[in-house]
Amino acid sequence: MRTEDNNGLVIARLTDAMEACKKRNYPCFIGFLNESEISSAVKYLIREHFSGYRLFGGYENSERCMLGISSNSEYIEDYYYPLCGISFRYKKEYKLGHRDFLGSLMSLGIKREAVGDILTGEGETVIFVKRELRDYIITQISKIGGVGVSAQEWNGGCLPRKCDFENLVFTVSSARLDNIVSAVLSLGREKSAEQIRQGRVFVNSAEAVNVSRILKEGDKISVRGYGKFLLKGFSGLTKKGRLKINIKKYK
């Protein structure tokens, strides 16, 4: 299904959730949502002057999130969200990736929207899913990619973090969005601008369509089909007056 169709369905579900919240006086939840869906939903909420919402995916700075809706604009605590983490443990010599785990979940008939982030590491992977699926997943999955795994609910401890990024330095004429996208992804300046105008570039999970937008330290950028990176900061000027930028680029 096209991205535009998916986003339209999210907005339809969002309007239903907003109405349900008013009647029930209790938070409603949508998701997990991807970056494009989050952007569309937040734009709609802002346009409707609706402030009672929060995005949460099971841990701080999660990428795929559930959208919580509250009619009284109160902060929605973590424990209200109908999600949980499942920890899969296996021998460290086996290298299992994101696709291995997602494929196993899909083979059980689980839809993508029911699955949040998949965090892989050495000997352990934590997956965030809708809470209603917890027992089903734990009892049904004993192997991933032919590798034996043991599954249990994540206890809220440290999350697996493998080094799946590289630190890079680039020089650009300015901190404009099109300049930085062009440098980091090795795209021509015009092709970068085209990606931005077509709504394929996101800054901090929100669609960015202004090519001349000035980026700041800590901004997270992704370009659909090309990758994602974090602008860690600036480290001065070159002798020719070009700006040096420090980038964390995800593999």
C-alpha positions as a Markdown table, in Angstrom:
| # | Residue | x | y | z |
|---|---|---|---|---|
| 1 | Met | 0.0 | 0.0 | 0.0 |
| 2 | Arg | 1.3 | 3.5 | -0.8 |
| 3 | Thr | 2.6 | 5.7 | 2.0 |
| 4 | Glu | -0.1 | 8.3 | 1.3 |
| 5 | Asp | -2.8 | 5.6 | 1.7 |
| 6 | Asn | -1.2 | 4.4 | 5.0 |
| 7 | Asn | -1.1 | 8.0 | 6.3 |
| 8 | Gly | -4.7 | 8.5 | 5.4 |
| 9 | Leu | -5.7 | 5.4 | 7.4 |
| 10 | Val | -3.8 | 6.7 | 10.4 |
| 11 | Ile | -5.6 | 10.1 | 10.3 |
| 12 | Ala | -8.9 | 8.2 | 10.1 |
| 13 | Arg | -8.0 | 6.1 | 13.1 |
| 14 | Leu | -6.8 | 9.2 | 14.9 |
| 15 | Thr | -10.1 | 11.1 | 14.5 |
| 16 | Asp | -11.9 | 8.0 | 15.8 |
| 17 | Ala | -9.5 | 7.9 | 18.8 |
| 18 | Met | -10.1 | 11.6 | 19.6 |
| 19 | Glu | -13.8 | 11.0 | 19.7 |
| 20 | Ala | -13.5 | 7.9 | 21.8 |
| 21 | Cys | -11.3 | 9.7 | 24.3 |
| 22 | Lys | -14.0 | 12.4 | 24.8 |
| 23 | Lys | -16.6 | 9.7 | 25.5 |
| 24 | Arg | -14.5 | 7.4 | 27.7 |
| 25 | Asn | -12.3 | 10.1 | 29.4 |
| 26 | Tyr | -9.5 | 7.6 | 29.1 |
| 27 | Pro | -6.4 | 7.6 | 26.8 |
| 28 | Cys | -6.6 | 5.8 | 23.5 |
| 29 | Phe | -3.6 | 4.5 | 21.5 |
| 30 | Ile | -2.7 | 4.1 | 17.9 |
| 31 | Gly | 0.3 | 2.3 | 16.5 |
| 32 | Phe | 3.1 | 1.4 | 16.3 |
| 33 | Leu | 3.6 | 4.2 | 13.7 |
| 34 | Asn | 6.6 | 4.8 | 11.5 |
| 35 | Glu | 8.3 | 8.1 | 10.9 |
| 36 | Ser | 6.0 | 9.2 | 8.0 |
| 37 | Glu | 2.8 | 8.3 | 9.9 |
| 38 | Ile | 4.0 | 10.1 | 13.0 |
| 39 | Ser | 4.7 | 13.2 | 10.9 |
| 40 | Ser | 1.2 | 13.1 | 9.4 |
| 41 | Ala | -0.5 | 12.5 | 12.7 |
| 42 | Val | 1.3 | 15.3 | 14.5 |
| 43 | Lys | 0.6 | 17.8 | 11.7 |
| 44 | Tyr | -3.1 | 16.9 | 11.9 |
| 45 | Leu | -3.1 | 17.3 | 15.7 |
| 46 | Ile | -1.4 | 20.7 | 15.5 |
| 47 | Arg | -3.8 | 21.8 | 12.8 |
| 48 | Glu | -6.7 | 20.8 | 15.1 |
| 49 | His | -5.2 | 22.6 | 18.0 |
| 50 | Phe | -5.2 | 19.3 | 20.0 |
| 51 | Ser | -2.4 | 19.2 | 22.6 |
| 52 | Gly | -3.4 | 16.0 | 24.5 |
| 53 | Tyr | -1.0 | 13.5 | 22.9 |
| 54 | Arg | 2.3 | 11.8 | 23.5 |
| 55 | Leu | 4.5 | 9.5 | 21.5 |
| 56 | Phe | 6.2 | 6.5 | 23.2 |
| 57 | Gly | 7.7 | 3.3 | 21.9 |
| 58 | Gly | 8.9 | 1.5 | 25.1 |
| 59 | Tyr | 12.1 | 3.4 | 25.7 |
| 60 | Glu | 13.5 | 6.9 | 25.3 |
| 61 | Asn | 14.1 | 8.1 | 21.7 |
| 62 | Ser | 12.4 | 5.1 | 20.2 |
| 63 | Glu | 11.8 | 5.3 | 16.4 |
| 64 | Arg | 8.5 | 3.4 | 16.0 |
| 65 | Cys | 6.1 | 4.7 | 18.5 |
| 66 | Met | 2.5 | 4.4 | 19.8 |
| 67 | Leu | 0.5 | 7.6 | 19.7 |
| 68 | Gly | -1.4 | 8.2 | 23.0 |
| 69 | Ile | -4.4 | 10.5 | 22.9 |
| 70 | Ser | -5.8 | 12.1 | 26.0 |
| 71 | Ser | -8.9 | 14.4 | 25.9 |
| 72 | Asn | -7.9 | 16.3 | 29.1 |
| 73 | Ser | -4.3 | 17.0 | 27.9 |
| 74 | Glu | -2.8 | 15.3 | 30.9 |
| 75 | Tyr | 0.6 | 13.6 | 30.5 |
| 76 | Ile | 0.2 | 10.0 | 29.6 |
| 77 | Glu | 2.5 | 7.8 | 31.7 |
| 78 | Asp | 4.6 | 5.0 | 30.2 |
| 79 | Tyr | 2.6 | 2.3 | 32.0 |
| 80 | Tyr | -0.6 | 3.3 | 30.2 |
| 81 | Tyr | 0.8 | 2.3 | 26.8 |
| 82 | Pro | -0.4 | -1.2 | 25.7 |
| 83 | Leu | 3.1 | -2.4 | 24.8 |
| 84 | Cys | 5.9 | -4.4 | 26.2 |
| 85 | Gly | 9.4 | -5.5 | 25.3 |
| 86 | Ile | 10.4 | -9.2 | 24.7 |
| 87 | Ser | 14.0 | -10.2 | 25.2 |
| 88 | Phe | 15.4 | -13.0 | 23.0 |
| 89 | Arg | 18.7 | -14.5 | 24.2 |
| 90 | Tyr | 21.0 | -16.8 | 22.2 |
| 91 | Lys | 24.6 | -17.7 | 21.8 |
| 92 | Lys | 26.8 | -14.7 | 21.1 |
| 93 | Glu | 28.6 | -16.5 | 18.2 |
| 94 | Tyr | 25.4 | -16.3 | 16.2 |
| 95 | Lys | 24.8 | -13.0 | 14.4 |
| 96 | Leu | 21.0 | -12.4 | 14.1 |
| 97 | Gly | 19.7 | -9.2 | 12.5 |
| 98 | His | 16.7 | -7.1 | 12.3 |
| 99 | Arg | 15.3 | -8.9 | 9.3 |
| 100 | Asp | 15.7 | -12.3 | 11.0 |
| 101 | Phe | 13.4 | -11.3 | 13.8 |
| 102 | Leu | 10.9 | -9.4 | 11.8 |
| 103 | Gly | 10.6 | -12.3 | 9.4 |
| 104 | Ser | 9.8 | -14.7 | 12.2 |
| 105 | Leu | 7.1 | -12.4 | 13.5 |
| 106 | Met | 5.6 | -11.9 | 10.1 |
| 107 | Ser | 5.5 | -15.7 | 9.7 |
| 108 | Leu | 3.2 | -15.9 | 12.7 |
| 109 | Gly | 0.7 | -13.6 | 11.0 |
| 110 | Ile | 1.7 | -10.6 | 13.1 |
| 111 | Lys | 1.2 | -7.3 | 11.2 |
| 112 | Arg | 4.0 | -4.7 | 11.0 |
| 113 | Glu | 2.0 | -2.1 | 12.9 |
| 114 | Ala | 2.0 | -4.4 | 15.9 |
| 115 | Val | 5.8 | -4.3 | 16.2 |
| 116 | Gly | 7.9 | -1.5 | 17.4 |
| 117 | Asp | 11.7 | -1.2 | 17.4 |
| 118 | Ile | 13.9 | -4.2 | 17.1 |
| 119 | Leu | 17.2 | -3.7 | 19.0 |
| 120 | Thr | 19.8 | -6.3 | 18.2 |
| 121 | Gly | 23.0 | -6.9 | 20.1 |
| 122 | Glu | 25.5 | -9.7 | 20.9 |
| 123 | Gly | 23.5 | -12.6 | 22.2 |
| 124 | Glu | 20.4 | -10.6 | 22.9 |
| 125 | Thr | 17.7 | -8.8 | 21.0 |
| 126 | Val | 14.8 | -6.8 | 22.5 |
| 127 | Ile | 11.6 | -6.3 | 20.4 |
| 128 | Phe | 8.8 | -4.0 | 21.4 |
| 129 | Val | 5.3 | -5.3 | 20.5 |
| 130 | Lys | 1.7 | -4.8 | 21.4 |
| 131 | Arg | 1.1 | -6.2 | 24.9 |
| 132 | Glu | -1.7 | -8.5 | 23.7 |
| 133 | Leu | 0.9 | -10.4 | 21.6 |
| 134 | Arg | 3.3 | -11.1 | 24.5 |
| 135 | Asp | 2.4 | -14.6 | 25.5 |
| 136 | Tyr | 1.7 | -15.7 | 21.9 |
| 137 | Ile | 5.2 | -14.6 | 20.7 |
| 138 | Ile | 7.0 | -16.1 | 23.8 |
| 139 | Thr | 5.3 | -19.5 | 23.4 |
| 140 | Gln | 5.5 | -19.7 | 19.6 |
| 141 | Ile | 9.1 | -18.6 | 18.9 |
| 142 | Ser | 11.9 | -20.9 | 19.9 |
| 143 | Lys | 14.1 | -20.4 | 16.8 |
| 144 | Ile | 15.1 | -17.4 | 14.8 |
| 145 | Gly | 16.9 | -18.1 | 11.5 |
| 146 | Gly | 17.6 | -21.6 | 12.6 |
| 147 | Val | 19.2 | -20.5 | 15.8 |
| 148 | Gly | 17.7 | -21.5 | 19.2 |
| 149 | Val | 16.5 | -18.6 | 21.3 |
| 150 | Ser | 14.9 | -18.2 | 24.7 |
| 151 | Ala | 12.2 | -15.5 | 25.0 |
| 152 | Gln | 10.9 | -13.7 | 28.0 |
| 153 | Glu | 9.4 | -10.3 | 28.8 |
| 154 | Trp | 12.0 | -7.6 | 29.0 |
| 155 | Asn | 12.6 | -6.5 | 32.6 |
| 156 | Gly | 13.3 | -2.9 | 31.8 |
| 157 | Gly | 17.1 | -3.2 | 32.2 |
| 158 | Cys | 19.8 | -2.2 | 29.8 |
| 159 | Leu | 18.9 | -2.5 | 26.1 |
| 160 | Pro | 21.2 | -4.2 | 23.6 |
| 161 | Arg | 23.2 | -1.6 | 21.6 |
| 162 | Lys | 25.6 | -2.8 | 18.9 |
| 163 | Cys | 27.8 | -0.3 | 17.1 |
| 164 | Asp | 25.7 | 0.1 | 14.0 |
| 165 | Phe | 26.8 | 3.6 | 13.2 |
| 166 | Glu | 29.9 | 5.4 | 12.1 |
| 167 | Asn | 31.2 | 8.8 | 13.1 |
| 168 | Leu | 32.0 | 11.0 | 10.1 |
| 169 | Val | 33.2 | 14.6 | 9.4 |
| 170 | Phe | 32.1 | 16.6 | 6.4 |
| 171 | Thr | 32.6 | 20.2 | 5.3 |
| 172 | Val | 29.6 | 22.2 | 3.9 |
| 173 | Ser | 29.1 | 25.8 | 2.8 |
| 174 | Ser | 26.3 | 26.2 | 5.4 |
| 175 | Ala | 24.1 | 24.3 | 7.8 |
| 176 | Arg | 21.2 | 24.3 | 5.3 |
| 177 | Leu | 19.3 | 21.1 | 5.1 |
| 178 | Asp | 20.0 | 20.5 | 1.4 |
| 179 | Asn | 23.7 | 21.1 | 1.9 |
| 180 | Ile | 24.0 | 18.6 | 4.7 |
| 181 | Val | 21.8 | 15.9 | 3.0 |
| 182 | Ser | 23.9 | 16.3 | -0.1 |
| 183 | Ala | 27.2 | 15.9 | 1.8 |
| 184 | Val | 26.3 | 13.0 | 4.1 |
| 185 | Leu | 24.4 | 10.8 | 1.5 |
| 186 | Ser | 26.7 | 11.7 | -1.5 |
| 187 | Leu | 23.8 | 13.1 | -3.4 |
| 188 | Gly | 24.0 | 16.0 | -5.9 |
| 189 | Arg | 22.7 | 19.3 | -4.5 |
| 190 | Glu | 19.7 | 19.3 | -6.8 |
| 191 | Lys | 18.8 | 15.7 | -6.2 |
| 192 | Ser | 18.9 | 16.4 | -2.4 |
| 193 | Ala | 16.6 | 19.4 | -2.9 |
| 194 | Glu | 14.3 | 17.2 | -4.9 |
| 195 | Gln | 14.1 | 14.6 | -2.2 |
| 196 | Ile | 13.2 | 17.4 | 0.3 |
| 197 | Arg | 10.5 | 18.9 | -1.9 |
| 198 | Gln | 8.9 | 15.5 | -2.5 |
| 199 | Gly | 8.5 | 15.0 | 1.3 |
| 200 | Arg | 11.0 | 12.2 | 1.6 |
| 201 | Val | 13.2 | 13.9 | 4.2 |
| 202 | Phe | 12.4 | 14.0 | 7.9 |
| 203 | Val | 14.0 | 16.1 | 10.6 |
| 204 | Asn | 13.3 | 14.8 | 14.2 |
| 205 | Ser | 10.5 | 12.6 | 12.8 |
| 206 | Ala | 8.7 | 15.5 | 11.1 |
| 207 | Glu | 8.5 | 16.0 | 7.4 |
| 208 | Ala | 10.9 | 18.8 | 6.2 |
| 209 | Val | 10.1 | 20.4 | 2.9 |
| 210 | Asn | 12.1 | 23.7 | 3.3 |
| 211 | Val | 15.5 | 23.1 | 1.5 |
| 212 | Ser | 17.0 | 26.2 | 3.2 |
| 213 | Arg | 16.1 | 25.1 | 6.7 |
| 214 | Ile | 19.1 | 25.6 | 9.1 |
| 215 | Leu | 19.9 | 22.5 | 11.1 |
| 216 | Lys | 21.1 | 22.5 | 14.6 |
| 217 | Glu | 23.2 | 20.3 | 16.9 |
| 218 | Gly | 21.2 | 17.1 | 17.9 |
| 219 | Asp | 18.9 | 17.1 | 14.8 |
| 220 | Lys | 18.1 | 13.6 | 13.6 |
| 221 | Ile | 17.6 | 13.4 | 9.8 |
| 222 | Ser | 16.4 | 10.5 | 7.6 |
| 223 | Val | 15.9 | 10.3 | 3.9 |
| 224 | Arg | 13.5 | 7.6 | 2.8 |
| 225 | Gly | 15.3 | 5.0 | 0.8 |
| 226 | Tyr | 18.8 | 6.4 | 1.6 |
| 227 | Gly | 19.3 | 6.2 | 5.3 |
| 228 | Lys | 19.4 | 8.2 | 8.5 |
| 229 | Phe | 22.0 | 10.2 | 10.5 |
| 230 | Leu | 22.4 | 12.5 | 13.5 |
| 231 | Leu | 24.0 | 15.9 | 13.4 |
| 232 | Lys | 26.2 | 15.6 | 16.5 |
| 233 | Gly | 27.6 | 19.1 | 16.2 |
| 234 | Phe | 29.9 | 21.6 | 14.5 |
| 235 | Ser | 33.7 | 21.8 | 14.8 |
| 236 | Gly | 34.6 | 25.2 | 13.4 |
| 237 | Leu | 35.5 | 26.4 | 9.9 |
| 238 | Thr | 38.1 | 25.3 | 7.4 |
| 239 | Lys | 40.7 | 27.8 | 6.1 |
| 240 | Lys | 38.4 | 28.4 | 3.1 |
| 241 | Gly | 35.5 | 29.3 | 5.4 |
| 242 | Arg | 33.6 | 26.0 | 5.0 |
| 243 | Leu | 31.7 | 24.6 | 8.0 |
| 244 | Lys | 32.9 | 21.4 | 9.5 |
| 245 | Ile | 30.1 | 19.1 | 10.7 |
| 246 | Asn | 30.2 | 16.0 | 12.9 |
| 247 | Ile | 27.8 | 13.2 | 11.8 |
| 248 | Lys | 26.7 | 9.9 | 13.3 |
| 249 | Lys | 25.6 | 7.9 | 10.3 |
| 250 | Tyr | 23.6 | 4.7 | 10.9 |
| 251 | Lys | 24.5 | 1.7 | 8.9 |
